[in-house]
Amino acid sequence: MLTQKDVWQALEQIKDPEIPVINIVEMGIVREVAIDGTAVMVTMTPTFSGCPALNVMRDDILAQLRTLGVAQPSVNIVNAPTWSSDWITPEARAKLNAFGLAPPAIHGGDVNVILFDMPHCPRCGSADVMLKNSFGTTLCRAMYVCNQCKEPFEQFKGI
């Protein structure tokens, strides 16, 4: 008999397509798992409605459910409530930082935190950084340069 724990553990094996050091559960994208006999439905919220990795994540979830022997796998994509970077787990934030991608500040919906709190350099830890470009290699990243170690880095934007 398949359990909720089995499904959640299987979903933890699916890496975020754009940030391969974290999984979609740690990212807060998977919201709910429902099991009804031979059917399993996973509810997910993409990081934003136009996320280019949406279909990849959905297909990865369906494939992972099939490896568990789920006869009727499905994915329910919801956009409300909208995904928040606050949903990223503390473990994923540490992984992002170790990867060289500054994690977003936890903002609780405070726009001032989102707009004005500067990240710490993931390489040296300095808060003496300068925004170079509001858009990084993906829409959900911004480019910074550390004034201490002089290294460029990206920050995952707070949303």
C-alpha atoms as an extended CHARMM CRD file, in Angstrom:
* protein
*
       159  EXT
         1         1  MET       CA              0.0000000000        0.0000000000        0.0000000000  PROA      1               0.0000000000
         2         2  LEU       CA              1.4510000000        3.3450000000       -1.1000000000  PROA      2               0.0000000000
         3         3  THR       CA              1.6570000000        5.9630000000        1.6480000000  PROA      3               0.0000000000
         4         4  GLN       CA              1.9090000000        9.7500000000        1.6810000000  PROA      4               0.0000000000
         5         5  LYS       CA              5.4520000000        9.3790000000        2.9990000000  PROA      5               0.0000000000
         6         6  ASP       CA              6.3990000000        7.1470000000        0.0340000000  PROA      6               0.0000000000
         7         7  VAL       CA              5.1320000000        9.7220000000       -2.4450000000  PROA      7               0.0000000000
         8         8  TRP       CA              6.7740000000       12.6950000000       -0.7150000000  PROA      8               0.0000000000
         9         9  GLN       CA             10.0920000000       10.8270000000       -0.5690000000  PROA      9               0.0000000000
        10        10  ALA       CA              9.8290000000        9.9910000000       -4.2670000000  PROA      10              0.0000000000
        11        11  LEU       CA              9.0660000000       13.6260000000       -5.1220000000  PROA      11              0.0000000000
        12        12  GLU       CA             12.1860000000       14.6720000000       -3.2130000000  PROA      12              0.0000000000
        13        13  GLN       CA             14.1820000000       12.8670000000       -5.9180000000  PROA      13              0.0000000000
        14        14  ILE       CA             13.0190000000       15.3510000000       -8.5690000000  PROA      14              0.0000000000
        15        15  LYS       CA             15.5310000000       18.1520000000       -8.9740000000  PROA      15              0.0000000000
        16        16  ASP       CA             14.4690000000       21.6800000000       -9.8230000000  PROA      16              0.0000000000
        17        17  PRO       CA             15.1650000000       21.9320000000      -13.5790000000  PROA      17              0.0000000000
        18        18  GLU       CA             16.7970000000       25.3540000000      -13.2260000000  PROA      18              0.0000000000
        19        19  ILE       CA             18.6130000000       24.8050000000       -9.9100000000  PROA      19              0.0000000000
        20        20  PRO       CA             19.7670000000       21.1740000000       -9.8070000000  PROA      20              0.0000000000
        21        21  VAL       CA             21.1360000000       21.3050000000       -6.2450000000  PROA      21              0.0000000000
        22        22  ILE       CA             17.6350000000       21.4300000000       -4.7540000000  PROA      22              0.0000000000
        23        23  ASN       CA             14.4800000000       19.4380000000       -5.3010000000  PROA      23              0.0000000000
        24        24  ILE       CA             10.9480000000       20.5680000000       -6.0310000000  PROA      24              0.0000000000
        25        25  VAL       CA              9.7580000000       19.7400000000       -2.5120000000  PROA      25              0.0000000000
        26        26  GLU       CA             12.4980000000       21.8550000000       -0.8840000000  PROA      26              0.0000000000
        27        27  MET       CA             11.6430000000       24.6400000000       -3.3130000000  PROA      27              0.0000000000
        28        28  GLY       CA              8.0590000000       24.6740000000       -2.0040000000  PROA      28              0.0000000000
        29        29  ILE       CA              6.6260000000       23.8890000000       -5.4270000000  PROA      29              0.0000000000
        30        30  VAL       CA              4.8440000000       20.6910000000       -4.3320000000  PROA      30              0.0000000000
        31        31  ARG       CA              1.9080000000       21.7500000000       -2.1900000000  PROA      31              0.0000000000
        32        32  GLU       CA             -0.1150000000       18.5930000000       -1.6100000000  PROA      32              0.0000000000
        33        33  VAL       CA             -0.2930000000       14.8520000000       -2.2400000000  PROA      33              0.0000000000
        34        34  ALA       CA             -3.6420000000       13.0740000000       -2.3880000000  PROA      34              0.0000000000
        35        35  ILE       CA             -3.9710000000        9.2920000000       -2.6070000000  PROA      35              0.0000000000
        36        36  ASP       CA             -7.2490000000        7.6500000000       -3.5540000000  PROA      36              0.0000000000
        37        37  GLY       CA             -6.8960000000        3.9330000000       -4.1920000000  PROA      37              0.0000000000
        38        38  THR       CA             -4.7590000000        3.5530000000       -7.3300000000  PROA      38              0.0000000000
        39        39  ALA       CA             -4.8250000000        7.2930000000       -8.1060000000  PROA      39              0.0000000000
        40        40  VAL       CA             -2.3310000000        9.8330000000       -6.8310000000  PROA      40              0.0000000000
        41        41  MET       CA             -2.7220000000       13.5350000000       -7.4470000000  PROA      41              0.0000000000
        42        42  VAL       CA              0.1190000000       15.9540000000       -6.7420000000  PROA      42              0.0000000000
        43        43  THR       CA             -0.7600000000       19.6190000000       -6.4650000000  PROA      43              0.0000000000
        44        44  MET       CA              1.9930000000       22.0140000000       -7.4250000000  PROA      44              0.0000000000
        45        45  THR       CA              2.4100000000       25.7610000000       -7.6570000000  PROA      45              0.0000000000
        46        46  PRO       CA              5.0480000000       26.9760000000      -10.1180000000  PROA      46              0.0000000000
        47        47  THR       CA              7.3820000000       29.7570000000       -9.0460000000  PROA      47              0.0000000000
        48        48  PHE       CA              5.5390000000       31.9830000000      -11.4990000000  PROA      48              0.0000000000
        49        49  SER       CA              2.7310000000       31.3560000000      -13.9690000000  PROA      49              0.0000000000
        50        50  GLY       CA              4.9820000000       31.6570000000      -17.0260000000  PROA      50              0.0000000000
        51        51  CYS       CA              7.6660000000       29.3560000000      -15.6190000000  PROA      51              0.0000000000
        52        52  PRO       CA              9.4610000000       27.7530000000      -18.5960000000  PROA      52              0.0000000000
        53        53  ALA       CA             10.1630000000       24.6400000000      -16.5250000000  PROA      53              0.0000000000
        54        54  LEU       CA              6.4930000000       24.0040000000      -15.6970000000  PROA      54              0.0000000000
        55        55  ASN       CA              5.9760000000       21.1920000000      -18.2190000000  PROA      55              0.0000000000
        56        56  VAL       CA              9.3070000000       19.5830000000      -17.3060000000  PROA      56              0.0000000000
        57        57  MET       CA              8.3550000000       19.5020000000      -13.6170000000  PROA      57              0.0000000000
        58        58  ARG       CA              4.8760000000       18.1420000000      -14.3750000000  PROA      58              0.0000000000
        59        59  ASP       CA              6.3080000000       15.4060000000      -16.6070000000  PROA      59              0.0000000000
        60        60  ASP       CA              8.9700000000       14.5440000000      -14.0000000000  PROA      60              0.0000000000
        61        61  ILE       CA              6.2870000000       14.2110000000      -11.3140000000  PROA      61              0.0000000000
        62        62  LEU       CA              4.1680000000       11.9390000000      -13.5250000000  PROA      62              0.0000000000
        63        63  ALA       CA              7.2020000000        9.7900000000      -14.3810000000  PROA      63              0.0000000000
        64        64  GLN       CA              8.2040000000        9.5150000000      -10.7230000000  PROA      64              0.0000000000
        65        65  LEU       CA              4.6710000000        8.4870000000       -9.7240000000  PROA      65              0.0000000000
        66        66  ARG       CA              4.7130000000        5.8110000000      -12.4210000000  PROA      66              0.0000000000
        67        67  THR       CA              7.9750000000        4.4010000000      -11.0030000000  PROA      67              0.0000000000
        68        68  LEU       CA              6.0630000000        3.9050000000       -7.7480000000  PROA      68              0.0000000000
        69        69  GLY       CA              3.4960000000        1.8320000000       -9.6460000000  PROA      69              0.0000000000
        70        70  VAL       CA              0.7700000000        4.4800000000       -9.5490000000  PROA      70              0.0000000000
        71        71  ALA       CA             -1.8690000000        3.4600000000      -12.0860000000  PROA      71              0.0000000000
        72        72  GLN       CA             -3.5440000000        6.8630000000      -12.2900000000  PROA      72              0.0000000000
        73        73  PRO       CA             -1.0180000000        9.6440000000      -11.6940000000  PROA      73              0.0000000000
        74        74  SER       CA             -2.0580000000       13.2590000000      -12.1140000000  PROA      74              0.0000000000
        75        75  VAL       CA             -0.7070000000       16.7240000000      -11.4620000000  PROA      75              0.0000000000
        76        76  ASN       CA             -2.9230000000       19.6140000000      -10.4850000000  PROA      76              0.0000000000
        77        77  ILE       CA             -1.2520000000       22.9560000000      -11.2520000000  PROA      77              0.0000000000
        78        78  VAL       CA             -2.5780000000       25.8260000000       -9.1490000000  PROA      78              0.0000000000
        79        79  ASN       CA             -1.5820000000       29.4710000000       -9.2400000000  PROA      79              0.0000000000
        80        80  ALA       CA             -3.3910000000       30.5630000000       -6.0840000000  PROA      80              0.0000000000
        81        81  PRO       CA             -2.0860000000       31.1770000000       -3.6310000000  PROA      81              0.0000000000
        82        82  THR       CA              0.8400000000       32.3770000000       -5.6820000000  PROA      82              0.0000000000
        83        83  TRP       CA              4.1780000000       30.7540000000       -4.9320000000  PROA      83              0.0000000000
        84        84  SER       CA              6.3550000000       32.6280000000       -2.4710000000  PROA      84              0.0000000000
        85        85  SER       CA             10.1070000000       32.4180000000       -2.0650000000  PROA      85              0.0000000000
        86        86  ASP       CA              9.3050000000       32.1770000000        1.6630000000  PROA      86              0.0000000000
        87        87  TRP       CA              8.2720000000       28.5690000000        0.9030000000  PROA      87              0.0000000000
        88        88  ILE       CA             11.8850000000       27.5860000000        0.1630000000  PROA      88              0.0000000000
        89        89  THR       CA             13.0140000000       25.3760000000        3.0470000000  PROA      89              0.0000000000
        90        90  PRO       CA             15.9630000000       26.3270000000        5.2760000000  PROA      90              0.0000000000
        91        91  GLU       CA             17.8650000000       23.3030000000        3.9170000000  PROA      91              0.0000000000
        92        92  ALA       CA             17.3370000000       24.4940000000        0.3410000000  PROA      92              0.0000000000
        93        93  ARG       CA             18.4680000000       28.0180000000        1.2810000000  PROA      93              0.0000000000
        94        94  ALA       CA             21.7280000000       26.5710000000        2.5930000000  PROA      94              0.0000000000
        95        95  LYS       CA             22.1510000000       24.5010000000       -0.5850000000  PROA      95              0.0000000000
        96        96  LEU       CA             21.5240000000       27.5670000000       -2.7560000000  PROA      96              0.0000000000
        97        97  ASN       CA             24.1690000000       29.5190000000       -0.8660000000  PROA      97              0.0000000000
        98        98  ALA       CA             26.7010000000       26.6710000000       -1.1280000000  PROA      98              0.0000000000
        99        99  PHE       CA             25.9490000000       26.5030000000       -4.8590000000  PROA      99              0.0000000000
       100       100  GLY       CA             26.8860000000       30.1980000000       -5.1500000000  PROA      100             0.0000000000
       101       101  LEU       CA             23.3440000000       31.4880000000       -5.5480000000  PROA      101             0.0000000000
       102       102  ALA       CA             22.3220000000       33.8580000000       -2.7590000000  PROA      102             0.0000000000
       103       103  PRO       CA             18.9490000000       32.8060000000       -1.3530000000  PROA      103             0.0000000000
       104       104  PRO       CA             16.1550000000       35.3670000000       -1.1240000000  PROA      104             0.0000000000
       105       105  ALA       CA             15.3800000000       37.0450000000        2.1670000000  PROA      105             0.0000000000
       106       106  ILE       CA             12.3880000000       35.7340000000        4.0610000000  PROA      106             0.0000000000
       107       107  HSD       CA              9.9620000000       38.6110000000        3.6370000000  PROA      107             0.0000000000
       108       108  GLY       CA              6.5440000000       37.5570000000        4.9060000000  PROA      108             0.0000000000
       109       109  GLY       CA              4.9790000000       39.6950000000        2.1790000000  PROA      109             0.0000000000
       110       110  ASP       CA              6.8200000000       42.8930000000        3.1450000000  PROA      110             0.0000000000
       111       111  VAL       CA              7.6540000000       44.5930000000       -0.1560000000  PROA      111             0.0000000000
       112       112  ASN       CA             10.3760000000       46.6790000000        1.5210000000  PROA      112             0.0000000000
       113       113  VAL       CA             12.3150000000       43.5180000000        2.3250000000  PROA      113             0.0000000000
       114       114  ILE       CA             11.8750000000       42.2210000000       -1.2200000000  PROA      114             0.0000000000
       115       115  LEU       CA             12.9990000000       45.4640000000       -2.8420000000  PROA      115             0.0000000000
       116       116  PHE       CA             15.5800000000       46.8930000000       -0.4820000000  PROA      116             0.0000000000
       117       117  ASP       CA             17.2990000000       44.1240000000        1.4920000000  PROA      117             0.0000000000
       118       118  MET       CA             20.6340000000       43.3820000000       -0.1500000000  PROA      118             0.0000000000
       119       119  PRO       CA             21.8270000000       39.7830000000       -0.2480000000  PROA      119             0.0000000000
       120       120  HSD       CA             25.0230000000       38.5260000000        1.3460000000  PROA      120             0.0000000000
       121       121  CYS       CA             27.7420000000       37.3060000000       -0.9770000000  PROA      121             0.0000000000
       122       122  PRO       CA             27.5150000000       33.4970000000       -1.0830000000  PROA      122             0.0000000000
       123       123  ARG       CA             31.3050000000       33.2930000000       -1.4470000000  PROA      123             0.0000000000
       124       124  CYS       CA             32.6150000000       35.5140000000        1.3750000000  PROA      124             0.0000000000
       125       125  GLY       CA             29.4430000000       36.3820000000        3.3170000000  PROA      125             0.0000000000
       126       126  SER       CA             29.8140000000       40.1430000000        2.9150000000  PROA      126             0.0000000000
       127       127  ALA       CA             26.7460000000       42.3730000000        2.8240000000  PROA      127             0.0000000000
       128       128  ASP       CA             28.7550000000       44.9730000000        0.8880000000  PROA      128             0.0000000000
       129       129  VAL       CA             27.3260000000       44.1120000000       -2.5250000000  PROA      129             0.0000000000
       130       130  MET       CA             26.1040000000       46.0430000000       -5.5480000000  PROA      130             0.0000000000
       131       131  LEU       CA             23.2310000000       45.2270000000       -7.8890000000  PROA      131             0.0000000000
       132       132  LYS       CA             24.5430000000       45.0150000000      -11.4560000000  PROA      132             0.0000000000
       133       133  ASN       CA             21.4420000000       43.8300000000      -13.2740000000  PROA      133             0.0000000000
       134       134  SER       CA             17.8770000000       43.0990000000      -12.1520000000  PROA      134             0.0000000000
       135       135  PHE       CA             17.8240000000       40.1080000000      -14.4790000000  PROA      135             0.0000000000
       136       136  GLY       CA             20.2090000000       37.1900000000      -14.2780000000  PROA      136             0.0000000000
       137       137  THR       CA             20.4490000000       33.9560000000      -16.2210000000  PROA      137             0.0000000000
       138       138  THR       CA             16.7710000000       33.2750000000      -15.5060000000  PROA      138             0.0000000000
       139       139  LEU       CA             13.8620000000       35.6240000000      -14.7820000000  PROA      139             0.0000000000
       140       140  CYS       CA             13.9060000000       34.7350000000      -11.0890000000  PROA      140             0.0000000000
       141       141  ARG       CA             17.5420000000       35.7960000000      -10.5290000000  PROA      141             0.0000000000
       142       142  ALA       CA             19.3850000000       39.1100000000      -10.2540000000  PROA      142             0.0000000000
       143       143  MET       CA             23.0950000000       39.8160000000      -10.8080000000  PROA      143             0.0000000000
       144       144  TYR       CA             25.3080000000       41.2990000000       -8.0780000000  PROA      144             0.0000000000
       145       145  VAL       CA             28.9980000000       41.9640000000       -7.5030000000  PROA      145             0.0000000000
       146       146  CYS       CA             30.5730000000       41.6910000000       -4.0700000000  PROA      146             0.0000000000
       147       147  ASN       CA             32.6110000000       44.7920000000       -3.1910000000  PROA      147             0.0000000000
       148       148  GLN       CA             34.7330000000       42.7580000000       -0.7610000000  PROA      148             0.0000000000
       149       149  CYS       CA             35.8480000000       39.7070000000       -2.7390000000  PROA      149             0.0000000000
       150       150  LYS       CA             35.0150000000       41.2900000000       -6.1370000000  PROA      150             0.0000000000
       151       151  GLU       CA             33.1930000000       38.1550000000       -7.2890000000  PROA      151             0.0000000000
       152       152  PRO       CA             29.9790000000       38.3300000000       -9.3140000000  PROA      152             0.0000000000
       153       153  PHE       CA             27.0600000000       36.2530000000       -8.1190000000  PROA      153             0.0000000000
       154       154  GLU       CA             23.3540000000       35.8040000000       -8.6220000000  PROA      154             0.0000000000
       155       155  GLN       CA             20.5680000000       36.0490000000       -6.0660000000  PROA      155             0.0000000000
       156       156  PHE       CA             17.3130000000       34.1660000000       -6.3230000000  PROA      156             0.0000000000
       157       157  LYS       CA             14.7450000000       36.9790000000       -6.2190000000  PROA      157             0.0000000000
       158       158  GLY       CA             12.2760000000       37.2560000000       -3.4010000000  PROA      158             0.0000000000
       159       159  ILE       CA              8.7590000000       36.7630000000       -4.6690000000  PROA      159             0.0000000000
